[in-house]
Amino acid sequence: MATGTDGPTLTVDELAARAGVTVRTVRFYSTRGLLPPPVIGPRRVGHYGSDHLSRLALIEELQHQGMTLAAIERYLEQLPSDLSANDLAIHRALVASWAPDQTEGFSRQELERRAGRTLAEEDVERLAAMGVLVRPQEPDGEFRVDVGLLRLGVELLDVPIAHETILAARTVLLEHTRSAAQEMTRLFRDEVWNPYRKREADPEHVAAMKSLSAHMQPIVVQALVTAFQRSLKEELRAAFTAE
């Protein structure tokens, strides 16, 4: 499990503020082993890094999806130990994609506080292109922000990718993920749901279906992101070693 020393360090108060949780919540997750320990600096002050922030956001999203702490522990244990903050942010964004669209209204000041940095107009444009936020219609209005994508979007601001490339990549991802979602829905309907409806009188089968429904989404998401990461590595290796 990473130690979270990459990038600027945060105190526990700063970590909690950036994640939108309480300090008590951070300490509770640490006690349960869901967060790696901080790096102890001068005067015995603990410092947290970007992977702590991404892991904390993932834990909160899994809880939002209805998973118990025990289930979250099992989920995190199955993740590779060397995942970067970006990898964790991708997991979090994919898990969040199963929930109904949820955005929050932020002022420019609150948006930058959550982002952990000052945002230039170009940055805002890039975040809008990635679907992270929608600009306010009124001069003093609020930004509509997808908090599930904000951390990942901010991380991508420093990647040298043209605005047009971001839009093209988003189109490709939306098209293929929609196709995968349709196939998964068809498979679940034909192989799981329809047989279940024929056995509604079986109490054990009903209980099993309820359990499956509660845990299926995070399981499918983890399988999807793992398969995508492996495929992407293979394609990139083939593309750049052939040149």
C-alpha positions as CSV (number, residue, x, y, z in Angstrom):
1,M,0.0,0.0,0.0
2,A,1.5,3.3,-1.0
3,T,2.5,5.8,1.7
4,G,1.2,8.9,0.0
5,T,4.5,10.9,0.0
6,D,4.2,12.0,-3.7
7,G,3.3,15.6,-4.3
8,P,2.5,18.3,-1.7
9,T,1.7,16.9,1.7
10,L,-1.4,17.6,3.7
11,T,-2.2,17.8,7.4
12,V,-5.1,15.7,8.5
13,D,-7.3,18.9,8.7
14,E,-6.3,19.8,5.1
15,L,-7.0,16.2,3.9
16,A,-10.4,16.2,5.5
17,A,-11.3,19.6,4.0
18,R,-10.2,18.6,0.5
19,A,-12.1,15.3,0.7
20,G,-15.2,16.9,2.2
21,V,-15.2,14.7,5.3
22,T,-14.5,15.2,9.0
23,V,-11.2,14.6,10.7
24,R,-12.9,12.0,12.8
25,T,-13.9,10.1,9.6
26,V,-10.3,10.2,8.4
27,R,-9.0,8.8,11.7
28,F,-11.7,6.2,11.8
29,Y,-10.8,4.9,8.3
30,S,-7.1,4.9,9.3
31,T,-7.9,2.8,12.4
32,R,-9.7,0.3,10.3
33,G,-6.7,0.0,8.0
34,L,-8.6,1.5,5.0
35,L,-6.1,4.4,4.7
36,P,-2.3,3.9,4.9
37,P,-0.6,5.7,7.8
38,P,0.7,9.2,7.2
39,V,4.3,10.2,7.0
40,I,5.4,11.5,10.3
41,G,7.2,14.8,10.0
42,P,8.8,17.3,12.4
43,R,7.0,17.7,15.7
44,R,5.3,14.4,15.2
45,V,2.8,15.9,12.6
46,G,1.4,13.4,10.2
47,H,1.4,14.3,6.5
48,Y,-0.8,12.9,3.8
49,G,-0.4,12.7,0.0
50,S,-2.4,12.5,-3.1
51,D,-3.0,8.8,-2.9
52,H,-4.5,9.2,0.6
53,L,-6.9,11.7,-0.9
54,S,-7.8,9.4,-3.8
55,R,-8.2,6.4,-1.6
56,L,-10.4,8.4,0.8
57,A,-12.6,9.5,-2.1
58,L,-12.9,5.9,-3.3
59,I,-13.9,4.7,0.2
60,E,-16.6,7.4,0.4
61,E,-18.0,6.5,-3.0
62,L,-18.1,2.8,-2.1
63,Q,-20.0,3.6,1.0
64,H,-22.4,5.8,-1.0
65,Q,-23.0,2.7,-3.2
66,G,-24.2,0.9,-0.1
67,M,-21.2,-1.3,0.6
68,T,-20.5,-2.2,4.3
69,L,-17.1,-1.4,5.8
70,A,-16.3,-5.1,5.7
71,A,-17.1,-5.3,2.0
72,I,-15.0,-2.1,1.3
73,E,-12.1,-3.8,3.1
74,R,-12.4,-6.8,0.9
75,Y,-12.6,-4.6,-2.2
76,L,-9.5,-2.6,-1.3
77,E,-7.6,-5.7,-0.5
78,Q,-8.1,-7.0,-4.0
79,L,-6.6,-3.8,-5.6
80,P,-2.9,-3.9,-6.5
81,S,-0.8,-2.5,-3.8
82,D,1.1,-0.2,-6.1
83,L,-1.8,1.8,-7.5
84,S,-1.1,5.4,-8.0
85,A,-3.4,8.3,-7.0
86,N,-4.5,8.5,-10.7
87,D,-5.3,4.8,-10.7
88,L,-7.4,5.2,-7.5
89,A,-9.1,8.2,-9.0
90,I,-10.1,6.2,-12.1
91,H,-11.5,3.4,-9.9
92,R,-13.5,6.1,-8.0
93,A,-14.8,7.7,-11.1
94,L,-15.9,4.3,-12.5
95,V,-17.7,3.3,-9.3
96,A,-19.4,6.7,-9.2
97,S,-20.6,6.2,-12.8
98,W,-23.0,3.5,-11.6
99,A,-24.8,6.0,-9.4
100,P,-27.4,8.4,-10.7
101,D,-25.9,11.6,-12.0
102,Q,-25.1,13.8,-9.0
103,T,-23.6,17.2,-9.2
104,E,-23.0,19.9,-6.6
105,G,-23.1,23.6,-6.9
106,F,-19.7,25.3,-6.1
107,S,-18.7,28.9,-6.2
108,R,-15.4,29.6,-7.9
109,Q,-13.7,29.8,-4.6
110,E,-15.1,26.5,-3.4
111,L,-14.2,24.8,-6.7
112,E,-10.6,25.9,-6.3
113,R,-10.5,24.8,-2.7
114,R,-11.8,21.3,-3.6
115,A,-9.4,21.2,-6.6
116,G,-6.5,22.2,-4.3
117,R,-5.2,24.8,-6.8
118,T,-6.0,28.0,-8.6
119,L,-7.8,27.4,-11.8
120,A,-7.0,29.5,-14.9
121,E,-9.7,30.0,-17.5
122,E,-8.0,27.4,-19.7
123,D,-8.2,24.9,-16.8
124,V,-11.9,25.5,-16.5
125,E,-12.4,24.9,-20.2
126,R,-10.5,21.6,-20.0
127,L,-12.5,20.5,-17.0
128,A,-15.7,21.4,-18.9
129,A,-14.5,19.4,-22.0
130,M,-13.9,16.4,-19.8
131,G,-17.5,16.6,-18.4
132,V,-16.2,17.4,-14.9
133,L,-18.2,20.7,-14.6
134,V,-20.7,23.0,-16.3
135,R,-20.1,26.7,-16.2
136,P,-22.7,28.9,-14.5
137,Q,-25.2,30.7,-16.8
138,E,-25.1,33.8,-14.6
139,P,-21.9,35.8,-13.9
140,D,-22.2,35.1,-10.1
141,G,-23.8,31.7,-10.5
142,E,-22.5,28.4,-9.3
143,F,-20.5,25.8,-11.2
144,R,-22.2,22.4,-11.5
145,V,-19.5,20.0,-10.5
146,D,-19.4,16.2,-10.8
147,V,-17.4,15.6,-7.5
148,G,-16.8,12.0,-8.6
149,L,-14.7,13.2,-11.5
150,L,-13.2,16.4,-10.1
151,R,-10.0,14.8,-8.6
152,L,-9.2,12.9,-11.8
153,G,-9.9,15.9,-13.9
154,V,-7.6,18.1,-11.9
155,E,-4.8,15.4,-12.2
156,L,-5.2,15.5,-15.9
157,L,-4.8,19.2,-16.2
158,D,-1.0,18.8,-16.0
159,V,-1.0,16.2,-18.8
160,P,0.0,17.9,-22.2
161,I,-3.1,16.9,-24.1
162,A,-4.8,19.3,-26.6
163,H,-8.4,20.4,-25.9
164,E,-9.5,18.7,-29.2
165,T,-7.9,15.5,-28.2
166,I,-9.7,15.5,-24.9
167,L,-13.0,15.9,-26.7
168,A,-12.2,13.1,-29.1
169,A,-11.0,10.7,-26.4
170,R,-14.2,11.4,-24.4
171,T,-16.3,10.5,-27.5
172,V,-14.4,7.2,-27.9
173,L,-14.8,6.3,-24.3
174,L,-18.5,7.1,-24.2
175,E,-19.2,5.1,-27.3
176,H,-17.4,2.0,-26.1
177,T,-18.5,2.1,-22.5
178,R,-22.1,2.5,-23.6
179,S,-21.7,-0.6,-25.8
180,A,-20.2,-2.6,-22.9
181,A,-23.0,-1.4,-20.6
182,Q,-25.6,-2.5,-23.1
183,E,-24.0,-6.0,-23.4
184,M,-23.7,-6.3,-19.6
185,T,-27.3,-5.3,-19.2
186,R,-28.5,-7.9,-21.8
187,L,-26.4,-10.6,-20.1
188,F,-27.7,-9.8,-16.7
189,R,-31.3,-9.7,-17.9
190,D,-31.1,-12.9,-19.9
191,E,-28.9,-15.0,-17.6
192,V,-29.7,-13.7,-14.2
193,W,-32.9,-11.7,-14.0
194,N,-35.2,-13.8,-16.1
195,P,-34.3,-17.0,-14.3
196,Y,-34.8,-15.3,-11.0
197,R,-38.3,-14.2,-11.9
198,K,-39.2,-17.8,-12.5
199,R,-38.0,-18.7,-8.9
200,E,-39.5,-15.9,-6.9
201,A,-41.1,-18.4,-4.5
202,D,-37.6,-19.7,-3.4
203,P,-36.6,-17.6,-0.3
204,E,-32.9,-18.6,-0.6
205,H,-32.8,-17.5,-4.2
206,V,-34.5,-14.2,-3.4
207,A,-31.9,-13.5,-0.7
208,A,-29.1,-14.4,-3.1
209,M,-30.4,-12.0,-5.7
210,K,-30.7,-9.2,-3.2
211,S,-27.1,-9.8,-2.2
212,L,-26.0,-9.9,-5.8
213,S,-27.8,-6.7,-6.6
214,A,-26.1,-4.9,-3.7
215,H,-22.6,-5.9,-4.7
216,M,-22.7,-6.4,-8.4
217,Q,-21.9,-2.9,-9.5
218,P,-18.6,-2.4,-7.7
219,I,-17.6,-5.9,-8.7
220,V,-18.3,-5.3,-12.4
221,V,-16.6,-1.9,-12.2
222,Q,-13.4,-3.5,-10.7
223,A,-13.4,-6.2,-13.4
224,L,-14.0,-3.5,-16.1
225,V,-11.2,-1.2,-15.0
226,T,-8.7,-4.1,-14.5
227,A,-9.5,-5.5,-18.0
228,F,-9.2,-2.0,-19.5
229,Q,-5.9,-1.3,-17.8
230,R,-4.4,-4.5,-19.0
231,S,-5.7,-4.0,-22.6
232,L,-4.4,-0.4,-22.7
233,K,-0.9,-1.4,-21.5
234,E,-0.8,-4.1,-24.2
235,E,-2.0,-1.8,-26.9
236,L,0.4,1.0,-25.9
237,R,3.3,-1.4,-25.7
238,A,2.5,-2.8,-29.2
239,A,2.1,0.7,-30.7
240,F,5.3,2.2,-29.4
241,T,7.6,-0.7,-29.6
242,A,6.7,-1.3,-33.3
243,E,7.9,2.1,-34.3
